[in-house]
Amino acid sequence: MTEGLPMEIPVADLPPRIRIHEVGPRDGLQNEKAVVPTEIKAEFIRRLAGAGLSTIEATSFVHPKWVPQLADAEQLFPMLDGHEWLDDVALPVLVPNARGLDRALALGARRIAVFGSATETFAARNLNRTIAESLAMFEPVVARAREDKIHVRGYLSMCFGDPWEGPVPVHQVVRVAKQLMDLGCDELSLGDTIGVATPGHVLTLLAALNEAGVPTNTIGVHFHDTYGQALANTLAALQHGVTTVDASAGGLGGCPYAKSATGNLATEDLVWMLHGLGIETGVDLGRLTATSVWMAEQLGRPSPSRTVRALSHKE
């Protein structure tokens, strides 16, 4: 092993290549209390692309009142246009409703995401709607996006546990996931919002989704590391055949509903594991680590990623 690279020892029956859906600029930054300058966000995205990430979730077109950190979406998105490094990079954006879609399309967005919940309590708290009402809100958004040949991702939060309702029954998640996909979403991201999933739970849910008609090749996984299970859960999903994994550079982000949450799965930690398994990602781990070190300096605190700390020799 050379410094900064894991020993590569493949494991049978794992996917040969994984697409990392980088969520740092959106999900990672949205809970930051101090507003990050738009120019820094644009540079963050540019550096992530330079590290080889091919899907980078750029921002969210929610009402500024609800997510002040992302109130600059109209200013940020045009700053990303017209650069050579964007030729092979997808920049999905989150849209909550028809108004958000209008704003995104006006700036030329070609990939969008809607954000639903598997539980009624979180749907009420996050969207101020029931699950049924939120799906009804998404329906025209997805339909219009498909008419314009826009790729649509459907996020489903609280797929494993909810801080108010406790463990979420698998059949409940499958029911809502199927309804979300039936709207016409191209992709489903399963969110372990408070980080309580374990590998057996992951495999059981994935199998149940397949039985309900949701194919594995349309599923992505989005794990939080609250209980240190994110990589174990990711490996279980890979063993099932999942090839899309959400992660956040430097481990940015977290869940406001779990005080012990350590945030999203760090992209560097994920890449270290995948490269050790001989799985291609297209990511330069050194450049990615340097990007997260730089971003941590902008935020004024060290990165929570263990791999970033190890490779940058900072504790």
Secondary structure as UniProt FT lines:
FT   TURN            3..4
FT   TURN            12..13
FT   STRAND          19..22
FT   HELIX           24..28
FT   TURN            29..31
FT   HELIX           38..50
FT   TURN            51..52
FT   STRAND          55..56
FT   STRAND          59..60
FT   TURN            64..66
FT   HELIX           68..70
FT   TURN            71..72
FT   HELIX           73..79
FT   TURN            80..82
FT   HELIX           84..86
FT   TURN            87..88
FT   STRAND          93..94
FT   HELIX           98..106
FT   TURN            107..108
FT   STRAND          111..117
FT   HELIX           120..127
FT   HELIX           131..147
FT   TURN            148..149
FT   STRAND          151..157
FT   STRAND          161..162
FT   TURN            163..165
FT   STRAND          166..167
FT   HELIX           170..182
FT   TURN            183..184
FT   STRAND          187..192
FT   TURN            193..194
FT   HELIX           199..211
FT   TURN            212..213
FT   HELIX           216..218
FT   STRAND          219..224
FT   TURN            226..227
FT   HELIX           230..240
FT   STRAND          244..248
FT   HELIX           249..251
FT   TURN            256..257
FT   TURN            259..260
FT   HELIX           267..276
FT   TURN            277..278
FT   HELIX           285..299
FT   HELIX           306..312
//
